[in-house]
């Protein structure tokens, strides 16, 4: 178990961590992407709901 923990620590030292500014920018980009995808899903759901309502009328 000690060997495993030592290897994990060694690998974590090799990781290139993002800066606070990069992390903030990436978070904003992800938030915008999520909002766009949500809007697209809402739009498609609304269109299909109205189409089915017209078809099944």
Secondary structure, 3 states (H helix, E strand, C coil): CHHHHHHHHHHHHHCCCCCHHHHHHHHHHHHHHHHHHHHHHHHHHHHHHHHHHHHCC
